[in-house]
Amino acid sequence: MILRAVAIGILLATATFARAGTIPDTEALQIMRKHCVMCHAASPTHESFREAPKKIILESTADLKKHAAVIFAQTVQTKAMPLGNQTEMTDDERAVLGCWLKELP
């Protein structure tokens, strides 16, 4: 178990280092559309929500930038989102998203 945790940490660090400075906005937005927008949209499609949780909408690059700190904390650091990882966001997708968020001014 410890060895697996170390391997994942090395993988994330390597992915973060290798991709730094190269993540286009469209790639970050694609990850969010795949894993987050069903809940975090102006009109969520997830059956459990009639409005976006905490009124956080993540449909555009501007939305991602506006909520960057929350996205980083909830999705990259703690992996609390997507809730229960219902959409099966991978560690690589989290690393890519983390790189993109760290690159923001």
Long-range contacts (C-beta under 8 A, 24 or more apart in sequence): 8-91, 11-91, 11-92, 11-95, 12-91, 12-94, 12-95, 12-98, 15-92, 15-95, 15-96, 15-99, 16-95, 16-98, 16-99, 16-102, 19-95, 19-96, 19-99, 20-99, 20-102, 20-103, 21-103, 22-99, 23-96, 23-99, 23-100, 23-103, 25-61, 25-100, 27-96, 27-100, 28-61, 28-64, 28-96, 28-97, 28-100, 28-101, 29-60, 29-61, 29-64, 31-89, 31-93, 31-96, 31-97, 32-58, 32-64, 32-71, 32-97, 33-59, 34-87, 34-89, 34-93, 35-82, 35-87, 35-89, 35-93, 36-75, 36-81, 36-82, 36-87, 38-87, 39-82, 39-83, 65-104, 68-101, 68-104, 71-97, 71-101, 72-98, 72-101, 72-102, 76-101
